[in-house]
Amino acid sequence: MKSQPIVGARLFTAAMEAAGYRCQCGGECGNPHAKDAGRCPREHDHYTSKHGRRVRLMAAPVDPLATDVAAAGLPASELRAWCPDCHTAAARLARKRLPAAPKEQCGLFDL
């Protein structure tokens, strides 16, 4: 039996079954995953390498910048299986692509 979280197990299981218990990153993390036809090869409860750590996939929104509050209300059909490394890298890249906020010009005597 595959491991699953204590809270939200039904939602997690639905998202994982739809993904085949495999990370659904298709290059959003910046890695083209060229060896595996463009999809991350990591599978839930498998090891990353011979001496690596065990992969625990998570069910998270397709948009890696979605807030936790927004993600909590999503149905399983709007969630995707992510490995932690791909999700973190995809969020980092998405933040970089956001338009920069205009900087306010400070006056000479503003403290």
C-alpha positions as CSV (number, residue, x, y, z in Angstrom):
1,M,0.0,0.0,0.0
2,K,1.3,3.4,-0.9
3,S,1.7,5.9,2.0
4,Q,-0.7,8.8,2.2
5,P,-1.3,11.7,4.5
6,I,-3.6,11.4,7.5
7,V,-5.6,14.5,6.6
8,G,-7.2,14.7,3.1
9,A,-6.5,11.1,2.2
10,R,-9.4,10.9,-0.2
11,L,-8.4,14.0,-2.1
12,F,-4.8,12.9,-2.1
13,T,-5.6,9.4,-3.4
14,A,-7.9,10.8,-6.2
15,A,-5.1,13.1,-7.4
16,M,-2.4,10.4,-7.2
17,E,-4.5,7.8,-9.0
18,A,-5.2,10.3,-11.8
19,A,-1.4,10.8,-12.0
20,G,-0.5,7.2,-11.8
21,Y,1.4,7.9,-8.6
22,R,4.0,9.8,-10.6
23,C,5.1,13.4,-10.6
24,Q,3.2,15.4,-13.3
25,C,5.8,18.1,-13.8
26,G,6.2,18.6,-17.5
27,G,9.2,20.9,-17.4
28,E,7.6,23.7,-15.3
29,C,10.5,23.3,-12.9
30,G,13.0,24.3,-15.6
31,N,14.3,20.8,-16.1
32,P,13.1,19.4,-19.5
33,H,13.0,15.8,-18.1
34,A,14.4,14.7,-21.5
35,K,15.0,11.1,-20.5
36,D,11.4,10.5,-19.6
37,A,9.5,12.0,-22.5
38,G,9.2,15.4,-20.9
39,R,7.7,14.2,-17.6
40,C,9.4,13.9,-14.2
41,P,10.3,10.3,-13.5
42,R,9.8,10.4,-9.7
43,E,7.2,8.0,-8.3
44,H,5.5,8.1,-4.9
45,D,7.2,6.0,-2.3
46,H,10.2,5.2,-4.5
47,Y,13.8,6.3,-3.9
48,T,15.5,9.0,-5.9
49,S,18.6,7.0,-6.3
50,K,20.5,4.2,-4.8
51,H,21.6,6.4,-1.8
52,G,18.9,8.9,-2.1
53,R,15.8,9.7,-0.1
54,R,12.3,8.4,-0.5
55,V,10.0,10.5,-2.7
56,R,6.7,11.6,-1.1
57,L,4.6,13.2,-3.8
58,M,2.1,15.9,-2.8
59,A,-1.2,16.9,-4.3
60,A,-0.9,20.6,-5.1
61,P,-2.6,23.1,-7.5
62,V,-1.4,23.3,-11.1
63,D,-0.4,26.9,-10.4
64,P,2.6,26.6,-8.0
65,L,2.1,30.1,-6.7
66,A,-1.4,29.4,-5.4
67,T,-1.8,30.1,-1.7
68,D,-2.5,27.4,0.8
69,V,-6.0,28.8,1.4
70,A,-6.9,28.8,-2.3
71,A,-5.4,25.2,-2.6
72,A,-7.5,23.9,0.3
73,G,-10.7,24.6,-1.5
74,L,-9.8,23.0,-4.9
75,P,-11.3,19.7,-6.0
76,A,-9.1,16.8,-7.0
77,S,-9.6,17.5,-10.7
78,E,-7.7,20.8,-10.2
79,L,-4.8,19.3,-8.3
80,R,-1.6,17.7,-9.7
81,A,0.9,15.3,-8.3
82,W,4.2,17.1,-7.6
83,C,7.5,15.9,-6.2
84,P,8.8,18.5,-3.7
85,D,11.8,19.4,-5.8
86,C,9.8,20.1,-9.0
87,H,7.2,22.1,-7.0
88,T,9.8,24.3,-5.3
89,A,11.7,24.9,-8.6
90,A,8.4,25.7,-10.5
91,A,7.3,28.2,-7.8
92,R,10.8,29.8,-7.9
93,L,10.6,30.2,-11.7
94,A,7.0,31.4,-11.6
95,R,8.0,34.1,-9.1
96,K,10.9,35.2,-11.3
97,R,8.5,35.6,-14.3
98,L,6.1,37.9,-12.4
99,P,6.3,41.5,-13.5
100,A,8.4,43.6,-11.1
101,A,6.5,45.9,-8.8
102,P,7.3,49.6,-9.4
103,K,9.7,50.9,-6.9
104,E,8.8,54.1,-5.1
105,Q,11.4,56.8,-5.3
106,C,12.4,58.1,-1.9
107,G,13.0,61.7,-1.3
108,L,16.3,63.0,0.0
109,F,14.9,63.6,3.5
110,D,12.5,60.6,3.8
111,L,13.5,58.3,6.7
